[in-house]
Amino acid sequence: MIAVELRKLVLRPRMWVSVGLLCLLPAIVAVFLATADFAPPPGQGGAFLSAVVGDGSLYPAAALALVLPLFLPIAVAVVAGDAIAGEAAGGTLRYLLVRPVGRTRLLVAKLVAVAAYVTAAIAIVVLTSLVLGVLLFGTGGEAVPGGPPAGVVTLSGGSLSSSGLALRLLGAVAYIVLSMLGFAAITMFLSTLTDSALGAALGGLAVLITSSVLETLDAAAPVKPYLPTHYWLSWIDFFRDPVLWRNIDHGLVLQAAYIVVFMGAAWANFATRDIKS
């Protein structure tokens, strides 16, 4: 069943369109940075943008910072919202379950497919951004006047070897994948409540917007540590020296809790859902 869902995912043109759009924003930003006469001052603009001019090998981290707050969650919401509701709307859900395929097995296969999409999308963004960064900015040449020292690739001002940078990128990618799976679990739960894939995706986006708005309110301080988006940007701590694990650990525990709770809720609802109507 998992192989079937993965094959369906790969053969859907909209999947590749969404991945292409995710890669487009970092590409546009890279071109503007390369053609500008100056880099963004440190602390201004997106994360890492002031450093990538001196070392293009760090551009994948800047690309992740560009797509994570909005574009990647939108893509995840569309894919996860379509998981069950899309099958129901298309009339294929009942035929899937007529075969000897249990509902739990189908739900797990859908989650694996979403995880594969998120991992593939992030990996493609990282690889294309790395190629663009190296081509446009080089790999740590001479320092740019007024910019960061050559070879600086951490937010703490230290330098990293190529292998060290690769390991931190892998850690950041794994963290972002788990964060997106926590959000996907919420949207997949909504997908079991409706026959409208668009409605489920919009519900997931409503959760995203609500969480983002509450993050800006001081009055919401007591609930901020439990919001799904609260620790999303903690992957940046992989690029500090030393790595700051406190928020990363909290983020991993929180997203794991979201996955368990909302996939459990999705299973409980889907297992008793009437698919004949």
Sequence and secondary structure as in RCSB ss.txt:
>XXXX:A:sequence
MIAVELRKLVLRPRMWVSVGLLCLLPAIVAVFLATADFAPPPGQGGAFLSAVVGDGSLYPAAALALVLPLFLPIA
VAVVAGDAIAGEAAGGTLRYLLVRPVGRTRLLVAKLVAVAAYVTAAIAIVVLTSLVLGVLLFGTGGEAVPGGPPA
GVVTLSGGSLSSSGLALRLLGAVAYIVLSMLGFAAITMFLSTLTDSALGAALGGLAVLITSSVLETLDAAAPVKP
YLPTHYWLSWIDFFRDPVLWRNIDHGLVLQAAYIVVFMGAAWANFATRDIKS
>XXXX:A:secstr
 HHHHHHHHHT HHHHHHHHHHHHHHHHHHHHHHHSSS   TTSSSTTHHHHTT GGGHHHHHHHHHTTTHHHHH
HHHHHHHHHHHHHHTT HHHHHHSS  HHHHHHHHHHHHHHHHHHHHHHHHHHHHHHHHHHH SS S  TTS  T
TB STTS B  HHHHHHHHHHHHHHHHHHHHHHHHHHHHHHTT S HHHHHHHHHHHHHHHHHHHT GGGTTTGG
GSTTTTGGGGGGGGSSS  HHHHHHHHHHHHHHHHHHHHHHHHHHHT     
